């Protein structure tokens, strides 16, 4: 057929099918009074320079049409608007309407272009003639094809592509659609010829939503607006429909917080626009998938008992049926849509939802999606499955790791009382232990123990889970023997557990070692406790074991503190704090033992305000301390702080923490006795101090030192000397103990009338204490020490850390001032001088050892001794000080 045979549709007023043109399809849509112009999107449409193709692609009710209509109304260019229809699938009808839209916009389309004569086809030359005509225009025309998703004919898409590619600058095409058009979009993107606005762009921001609600006469708090945006995901129609409904409510704010989406105009809209437009098979798939937070084709097939999910989901996603693609063939429904579809499923098929969730739970478990499997089992009220899965998958440790513990606790908090098997009791025991409810936890552990091997549970994971809970219960009750039994039970269970399960759950081993270490610590078995706690970092696991690593570091710091190594304790406690910060663990996730150690160290450094702040942090972040160790350290540190503040009476009242535990802790007994003795000595009651010190173990240095101090205060010099000369050595105490021992020796020398020895001993104590900023031993020593500290050259040793220096006051946390160059506590040995001379020549430790023909360890021993005598801690400082003293 030639072009001359085509009838131009404008001449007849009808399309090729003989149906009159519908002028409403060619008119710019009217914007309601409550329409909100969004400048950020208008600017995207006003692309400079303008691009040939613009696509606005979004779900039903996303605000596509009104956005483009508002933008188009302000254009200075010719505008041709066409709202597409299902009839436009016929090429002749589609192009007849396009030509009519162009003529209606005043576009000078040459008469020679012609027009379609048949509904089902067009002359192959028509697209070429139209493209050529548009290319000759002085000004480009903007052609908007609204609801273009209704045009699904490949022939029309190919003809439209041809016109777009060859119209030059004479055409700017704007497609408003719910689906991906059959155009080579990838090519337009790659060439930079396309502007896209999609669902994510169309979603209202909280600020835009607030403006929209204001246009509807609603003024709501910002948090309420954000909550509404979260629930609707910024969906334009949802926001507008909610706003219209809220206007009819006497309390709009409460309505928007609590409205039931399934019983609203929002539900009517979605069911009509999304579900009602689909074939029955697709409706069934959407309804069944609505019970899932996310899904893939295989999972949906398990729910529908069909095999067509993959193409159906792909098609629904292309059609923007409120289906969002998550990547790797996984999808999710818009949350509001899912909520409404679930309600519709319950009405259409009562009783089907629990069965669908049970199917989903078992599929998800098989494919390793444990959190979702548990959630689906719980939603189906299938608590036997949920509890058994949780135990069999060795996931019980996750209730304590701080990562998903609160979510899991909330989930199993809804467990039905009818769930009474061993798995359910194990889970309940774990949950109660996580909440520090010992009484109920122990009862559930006892019930779980009965019939654990005969309930069909996987025996290895079940026994290890129970051992983990037993170890935690032992820690919380101060029962070290029970913890050892739990550790043995865990070792016996390991051979029956698949290796992949153990690898997937390193938190179980890390938690078990932590609980065992803390229980041993309570028993005063410090070396055994260190062995368990030091093994925790070797469990690996990254964030999964962050909490036990934090706990192990904190308790290792406590052992260092109790043995007098405050510097080590501080470093470990700070490392624990860094571990918590690195993994974003909440403060209440851990016992707070690291902060308590830092508080105890701060007391010995006379940094009382910091100690008080740290104690308050621990108290504020815990409803109840989780175990006897933490409770005891909290009470003891508080007592020490009170004593340091001069309130000996209150210190005595809080010195005995009276912590309930299966066995008494020897170090708690010792520390309680030491604090009580110090309080009595502060009030001049040495005999009372000696009486309290009877509780302190004889084999510990700290108790022996305090007994010697009390005897000196009682005037029993010889007894004190005998004690201090025969101190036990097996506990290898650190500076916090040895400094006090040196001061007691100095006090004995002072009382014996030997001021020279007293001065030398005080100097040694000052040098040892300065490295770790230990101030309390000197402040608690008594009045005898004050004249010595004020004398030369000891006064210079105190400047800048124990007393203010001659210049600006040095902060107590900063590095201490250099010691006096006029004093060496003890003379250097000849070998120590030899080592120092070689040190001054920049020789390494290995080179010094070779030159002197001794071992490297021998050189290190000489260096350590020289550092102590010179009052330094580094090589460079040792050389400088030796030169000042003219030793080199």
Secondary structure by P-SEA (a helix, b strand, c coil): ccccccccccccccccccccccccccccccccccccccaaaaaaaaccccccbbbbccccccaaaaaaaaaaaacccbbbbbbcccccccaaaaaaaaaaaaaaacccccccccccccccccccaaaaaaaaaaaaccbbbbbbbccccccccaaaaaaaaaaaacccccbbbbbbcccccccaaaaaaaaccccccccccccccaaaaaaaaaaacccccaaaaaaaaaaacccaaaaaaaaaaaaacccaaaaaacccccccaaaaaaaaaccccccaaaaaaaaaacccccccaaaaaaaacccaaaaaaaaaaaacccccccccccccccaaaaaaaaaaaaaaccaaaaaaaaaaaaaaaaacaaaaaaaaaaaacaaaaaaaaaaaaccccccccccaaaaaaaaacccccccccaaaaaaaaaaaaaacaaaaaaaaaaaaaccccccccaaaaaaaaaaaaaaaaaaaaccaaaaaaaaaaaaaacccccaaaaaacaaaaaaaaaaaaaaaaaacaaaaaaaaaaacccccccccaaaaaaaaaaaaaaaaaaacaaaaaaaaaaaaaaaaaaaccccccccaaaaaaaaaaaaaacaaaaaaaaaaaaaaaccccccaaaaaaaaaaaaaaaaaacaaaaaaaacccccccccccaaaaaaaaaaaaaaaaaaccaaaaaaaacccccccaaaaaaaaaaaaaacaaaaaaaaaacccccccccaaaaaaaaaaaaaaaaaaccaaaaaaaaaaaaaaaaaccccccccccccccccccccaaaaaaacccccccccccccccccccccccccccccccaaaaaaaaaaaacccaaaaaaaacccaaaaaaaaaaaaaaaccccaaaaaaaaaaaccc
